[in-house]
Amino acid sequence: MERISWDQYYMAQSQLLALRSTCTRLMVGATVVRDKRIIAGGYNGSVSGSVHCVDEGCYVIDGHCVRTVHAEANALLQCAKFGVPTEGAELYVTHFPCLQCCKQIIQGGIKAVYYAEDYKNHPYAIELFKEAGVQTKKVELTYLAVDTQYNKKEKYIRELLEELEAVSNDTEKYATLKTEAEELFNIR
């Protein structure tokens, strides 16, 4: 039996948290770890008790959704709310943190940030992390327990099936492919 690495374990946790996101633009999850123990998790979504982007759309100002609290901030705020220290902890996040989250991460005393995907990596955020001695490392999720591209794949297969149906002369082959896609992606 082969076990996954700690980095893969925590990154998979962040990917799982991202599935709770209510943001329609980008689903992000973050896990705070200290001494190999998960101490908090967060995902991007609206302020508690407020409307969600998935229900009413994003509230975009200057290219940013102002309705959303970022995953990293939610994880750090969860620690603050329950009195859990973050000094010396590590953060696993699905996407490279934005500039504002970078500052919050530094202020929270996080010593390392592991991220799965680059996302508008701000040069000043990179500089601030270096200046503060916060290690950053890309750790792509390779363990397939969580398919982070499921929705994109399902949509792509659905579109391919529609195109194939329109041009296919082989109805038997099309029916076979459609059945297989339905079984794989649970689509009808």
Disulfide bonds with the S-S distance in Angstrom:
none
